[in-house]
Each structure stands twice: as C-alpha cells, then as structure tokens.
Amino acid sequence: MRTAFLLLAAAAASAAAAAPRYAVLPPGRDSDVRVFEPDGRVLDGAAALAAMSRGTGLSLWLAGNQFFAMKDVVAGFRRADPKAGSVAVMTLPPGLLLQAILKGGWNCAGKDYALKPDVYSTVDLAHLRALKARGLAKRYFVYTRNELALMVAAGNPKRVKGIADLARPDLRVYLPNPRNEGIMSVYGRKVLERHGLYRSLTGGKECAGCRATPRVYLTAVHHRETPAAIAAGRADVGLVWRTENENARRAGLPVQGVSLPPRDSERGEAGYEICALTGAAHPAAARAYLSFLKSAAGQRAYAAFGFIPAARADLRARAIR
C-alpha cells in the first residue's frame, strides 16, 4: 500500500511539474498576437511575443472579436498621438486573457513569456471584479457596443428566422464556448435560457472545442470559428456578434447574418468594458489610448467595423464594483 501511495504521489508531482506555469496560448492563433511597429511592420505569433517580453511599448489585451478592427484602430491612435511607439495587441477571449493576467503570462509552444498588459478589455464585469480583488484595476468605462445575431449560409437555405429555430433537430449549431467567451457566458446564455434552450443545446456542458450534443458544437477558442464552419458546410447556423457577420461579408465568405429583435440581440446591453491595469509598464501611453477611445476619431474607428458607438454616459469612468 505504501508503494502504491508513493507511486501516486510521484505521478501527481510529475504532473504538477509538467503543468505550464502560465496560461497556455492556443496554437494557431498568430493573428491574435501582434505588434504594430511605428514603421508599418507587423510582427505576429512568436515574434510578437518575443518583442513583448523585451518590453515593447503599449500593450493592449482585448476581447477577441475586435481582431479585424485593430489595424485601423491602432492607425487612428497613431494619428492622434504621433509619439506613440510600438503597440502590442492580443485579441483572445476575455476569460483566457484574464487567466494570463492572473498567472503572470503565457506559455506558447512550451516556452514561457512573463507578460502583463497595460490595458484590458472584456464584456464581462466579473472579469474586472477579479482584477480589482487582486489590486490590478480600479476604474473602467464602456467604449463600444455590439449585439447578438445569427450567422447562416448565403441565401439562408435552412430558412432560419430567430433564436427559437436553434431547437430544430435538422440544424447543426455552432455556439461560443461558455468557458472563456463572454459573448456566451454573459449574453448568449441569458438569451438561450430565456427561450428555455440553454441546457438542451449544451447538454449542461461547460467545455470548449467539444461536441456538446450530437448537433451542437461549442467553439474551441473563438466564435470566429463559426464562419469557416458554415462556409465549409459543417454547420448550418451559429450565434455570433453582429460584427462577425459584417467581417465575414467583407472577407467574401458565403455566409450571411440573421438579425434578432432587441430582446434577443441584447442591443443596448452588450458593452465592452476597458480599464488600465495598476502598476502597468506604460501608464502614460495607456491613458493616451483610453482618451483616444473616448474621442470622435476613436468612436469612428470602431463604428467603421460595425460596432455601435458608445453613449456619452458609457464613456464616463466608474469604479469597479
């Protein structure tokens, strides 16, 4: 018995030693890890992580579906602040970004990077409360808004009309995973529960990259996986942000959006909260960036990609509670 105990203890110690110290960066996400250099160069993936670890300039860790807007947003920020240096941007699900902040960095392909952003954004106030509890953030504001929509194949061959159709047994459904994606944990879940569909669609599973039920898949990292699945014929319908539909249209994918009524789209409710982290390496640059987001130019930069401009009251800083 003692031998068995020692073997179990050794196995547990080995597993603990093998476990990454930091949050694990999902493979194949180079486009979510970028450094925009003043000379126009863009580093991505491992090169971007290396630049960040060397102490590149302003670092923004932002809720994922802003990835398609960030080149233009950063360019707008540079026009407003010509002295801005390198700008590092990570666009991953906010729950995953939060893990990395609390753990102190990322593990990518077996290599550790001790990193901390200057600015963090999310769609889940619970994430900000977690930062406040660690003394990492104090105040925030809402800088842009979005709304839920459905995505279907071009021409809408399955004649999907709204959320209630997700219950149809003939539809293969893609949903954002509830583990890290704020679109699901905060907004999508509420809407699906209101329709009495959340448990039947997810099978009560809180997983990522999994087949929740025979016809429902929960995304591995991003609901940005949904356009490719629908375009390839692997799915019939997905729950997405409206901006995802607009980006897919710009990219020429054979998909289209299905608008939802305000009660189901969460229009007017779904907002992106942002804060500067205490003790960040570039506090002045963080303040300049947050000021830019509040400006007319900052609001236009996001609106150009389908985001809903923030109201004046949204832009007022408030304490995290």
C-alpha positions in Angstrom: 0.0 0.0 0.0 2.9 2.3 0.9 4.4 1.6 -2.5 1.2 2.4 -4.3 0.9 5.7 -2.3 4.4 6.7 -3.2 3.8 5.9 -6.9 0.6 8.0 -6.9 2.4 10.9 -5.1 5.3 10.7 -7.6 2.8 10.8 -10.5 1.0 13.8 -9.0 4.3 15.6 -8.5 5.3 14.8 -12.1 2.0 16.1 -13.5 2.3 19.3 -11.4 5.9 19.8 -12.6 4.8 19.3 -16.2 1.9 21.7 -16.0 2.6 25.1 -17.5 3.2 27.9 -15.1 1.3 30.4 -17.2 -1.9 30.4 -19.3 -1.5 28.3 -22.4 -1.8 30.2 -25.7 -3.9 28.2 -28.1 -1.9 27.0 -31.1 -2.5 28.6 -34.5 -3.5 32.0 -33.1 -0.7 34.1 -34.6 -3.2 36.6 -35.9 -4.3 37.3 -32.3 -0.9 38.2 -31.1 0.5 41.2 -33.0 2.9 44.1 -32.5 2.3 47.1 -34.7 5.5 48.9 -35.2 5.8 52.7 -36.0 7.4 51.9 -39.4 4.4 49.9 -40.5 5.8 46.5 -39.8 3.5 44.0 -38.1 5.0 41.2 -36.0 2.8 38.2 -35.1 2.9 35.0 -33.2 6.2 34.0 -31.5 8.0 37.1 -32.9 5.3 39.3 -31.3 5.6 37.5 -28.0 9.4 37.9 -28.0 9.0 41.6 -28.7 6.5 42.0 -25.9 8.8 40.1 -23.5 11.6 42.5 -24.4 9.5 45.4 -23.2 7.9 46.8 -26.4 5.5 49.8 -26.0 1.8 50.0 -25.1 0.3 46.5 -24.6 -3.5 46.0 -25.2 -5.2 42.7 -24.3 -8.7 43.0 -25.8 -11.8 40.9 -26.1 -11.3 38.7 -29.1 -13.7 39.8 -31.8 -12.0 43.2 -32.2 -9.2 41.5 -34.1 -10.3 42.7 -37.6 -10.6 46.3 -36.4 -7.3 46.7 -34.6 -5.0 47.6 -37.6 -7.2 50.6 -38.3 -7.8 51.4 -34.6 -4.1 51.5 -33.9 -3.5 53.6 -37.0 -6.1 56.1 -35.8 -4.4 56.2 -32.4 -1.1 56.9 -34.0 -2.6 59.8 -35.9 -4.0 61.2 -32.7 -0.7 60.6 -30.9 2.2 60.7 -33.3 4.7 60.0 -30.5 3.1 56.5 -29.9 5.7 53.8 -30.3 5.2 50.1 -30.7 1.7 48.9 -29.9 1.2 45.2 -28.9 -2.3 43.8 -29.3 -3.7 40.5 -28.1 -7.3 39.6 -29.3 -8.4 36.5 -27.5 -11.5 35.5 -25.4 -11.5 37.8 -22.3 -11.7 34.8 -20.0 -8.5 33.4 -21.4 -6.8 36.9 -21.2 -7.8 37.1 -17.6 -6.2 33.8 -16.8 -2.9 35.0 -18.3 -3.0 38.3 -16.3 -3.7 36.4 -13.0 -1.0 33.9 -13.8 1.5 36.5 -15.0 2.0 35.5 -18.6 1.7 32.9 -21.4 3.1 29.6 -22.3 3.4 29.2 -26.1 4.8 26.0 -27.6 6.4 25.1 -24.3 8.1 28.4 -23.8 7.1 30.8 -21.0 6.6 34.6 -21.5 6.2 36.7 -18.4 3.8 39.4 -19.6 1.3 41.9 -18.3 -0.8 44.3 -20.4 -1.3 48.0 -19.8 -4.9 47.9 -20.9 -7.5 45.1 -20.7 -11.0 44.9 -22.2 -13.8 42.4 -21.7 -17.6 42.1 -22.0 -17.9 40.5 -18.5 -17.8 42.8 -15.4 -17.0 39.7 -13.3 -13.5 39.8 -15.0 -12.9 43.3 -13.8 -14.0 42.4 -10.3 -11.4 39.6 -10.3 -8.8 42.1 -11.3 -9.9 44.5 -8.6 -9.8 41.8 -6.0 -6.1 41.3 -6.9 -5.5 45.1 -6.7 -4.9 45.2 -10.5 -7.7 47.5 -11.6 -9.9 50.3 -10.1 -11.9 52.0 -12.8 -13.4 51.3 -16.2 -15.7 52.6 -18.9 -17.7 51.2 -21.8 -16.0 52.3 -25.1 -18.2 50.5 -27.7 -21.2 48.2 -28.0 -22.3 45.2 -30.1 -25.3 43.0 -30.5 -26.0 39.3 -31.0 -27.0 37.9 -34.3 -27.2 34.6 -36.1 -25.0 33.5 -39.0 -26.2 31.2 -41.7 -25.1 30.1 -45.2 -25.6 32.6 -48.0 -29.2 32.6 -49.1 -30.3 31.2 -45.8 -31.2 27.8 -47.3 -32.5 26.5 -43.9 -34.8 29.5 -43.6 -33.6 30.3 -40.1 -35.5 33.2 -38.6 -34.5 33.5 -35.0 -33.3 32.0 -31.7 -36.2 29.6 -31.4 -35.0 27.9 -34.6 -31.9 26.7 -32.8 -34.2 24.0 -31.3 -34.9 22.5 -34.7 -33.5 18.9 -35.0 -32.4 19.5 -38.6 -29.9 22.3 -37.8 -26.3 21.8 -36.9 -25.4 24.6 -34.5 -22.2 26.3 -33.5 -22.2 28.2 -30.2 -19.5 30.2 -28.5 -18.0 28.2 -25.6 -19.1 29.3 -22.1 -15.7 28.8 -20.5 -13.9 31.8 -21.9 -16.1 33.6 -24.4 -18.0 36.5 -22.8 -20.5 36.5 -25.7 -21.8 33.3 -24.3 -21.2 33.4 -20.6 -22.8 36.9 -20.2 -25.2 37.4 -23.1 -25.8 34.3 -25.2 -26.6 32.1 -22.2 -29.1 34.6 -20.9 -30.9 34.7 -24.2 -30.9 31.0 -24.6 -32.1 30.4 -21.1 -35.0 32.9 -21.7 -36.0 30.7 -24.6 -35.6 27.6 -22.5 -32.9 26.3 -24.8 -29.6 26.6 -23.0 -29.5 23.2 -21.3 -30.9 21.3 -24.2 -28.4 22.8 -26.6 -25.3 22.5 -24.4 -26.3 19.3 -22.6 -25.2 21.1 -19.5 -21.6 21.0 -20.6 -19.2 23.9 -19.8 -16.5 22.8 -22.3 -14.6 24.3 -25.2 -13.9 22.6 -28.5 -16.4 19.9 -27.8 -19.5 18.3 -29.2 -22.0 19.4 -26.5 -24.8 17.4 -28.1 -25.0 15.4 -31.3 -25.8 18.5 -33.3 -24.3 21.3 -31.2 -20.6 22.2 -31.2 -19.0 24.6 -28.6 -16.1 26.5 -30.2 -12.6 25.8 -29.1 -11.3 29.3 -28.8 -13.4 31.9 -30.7 -16.8 32.1 -32.2 -14.7 33.3 -35.1 -14.5 29.6 -35.9 -18.2 29.8 -36.9 -17.9 31.5 -40.3 -15.4 28.9 -41.6 -17.6 26.0 -40.3 -20.7 27.4 -42.1 -18.8 28.2 -45.3 -17.4 24.7 -45.3 -20.8 23.1 -44.8 -20.0 21.8 -41.3 -22.7 23.9 -39.6 -26.0 25.5 -40.6 -26.2 28.3 -38.0 -24.2 29.9 -35.3 -24.6 32.5 -32.6 -22.2 35.4 -33.2 -21.7 39.1 -32.7 -23.2 41.2 -35.5 -19.8 42.5 -36.3 -18.7 38.9 -37.1 -21.3 38.8 -39.9 -20.0 42.1 -41.3 -16.4 41.0 -41.2 -17.4 37.7 -43.0 -19.2 39.7 -45.7 -16.1 41.9 -46.2 -14.0 38.8 -46.5 -16.3 37.4 -49.2 -17.3 34.3 -47.3 -20.6 32.6 -48.5 -22.4 33.4 -45.3 -25.0 36.0 -44.2 -26.5 37.4 -41.0 -29.9 37.0 -39.5 -30.8 40.0 -37.3 -32.5 39.4 -34.0 -35.1 41.6 -32.2 -33.7 43.8 -29.4 -34.8 41.4 -26.6 -32.7 38.6 -28.2 -29.9 40.7 -29.7 -29.1 42.4 -26.3 -28.7 45.7 -28.2 -28.2 48.4 -25.7 -27.0 45.8 -23.1 -23.9 44.3 -24.7 -21.0 46.6 -24.0 -17.2 46.4 -24.0 -15.6 47.5 -20.7 -12.0 48.6 -20.6 -9.5 49.5 -17.9 -5.9 50.4 -17.4 -4.1 48.0 -15.1 -2.4 49.3 -12.0 1.4 49.1 -12.0 1.4 48.7 -15.8 4.7 49.4 -17.6 3.3 52.2 -19.8 0.8 54.3 -17.8 1.1 57.4 -19.9 0.5 55.5 -23.1 -2.4 53.7 -21.6 -4.0 57.0 -20.6 -3.5 58.4 -24.1 -5.1 55.3 -25.6 -8.1 55.4 -23.4 -8.5 59.1 -24.2 -8.4 58.2 -27.9 -11.2 55.7 -27.5 -13.4 58.4 -26.0 -12.7 60.8 -28.9 -14.8 61.1 -32.0 -12.0 59.6 -34.0 -11.8 56.6 -31.7 -15.5 56.0 -31.9 -15.4 56.3 -35.7 -12.6 53.7 -35.9 -14.8 51.1 -34.3 -18.0 52.1 -36.0 -16.4 51.6 -39.3 -16.4 47.8 -38.5 -20.0 47.6 -37.4 -19.6 48.3 -33.7 -22.2 50.5 -32.0 -20.8 53.8 -30.8 -20.8 54.3 -27.0 -23.2 56.8 -25.5 -21.8 59.7 -23.5 -22.8 58.1 -20.3 -20.9 54.9 -21.3 -17.7 56.9 -21.7 -17.7 58.2 -18.1 -15.2 56.3 -15.9 -16.7 54.5 -12.9 -15.4 52.4 -10.0 -15.4 48.6 -10.5 -18.0 47.2 -8.1 
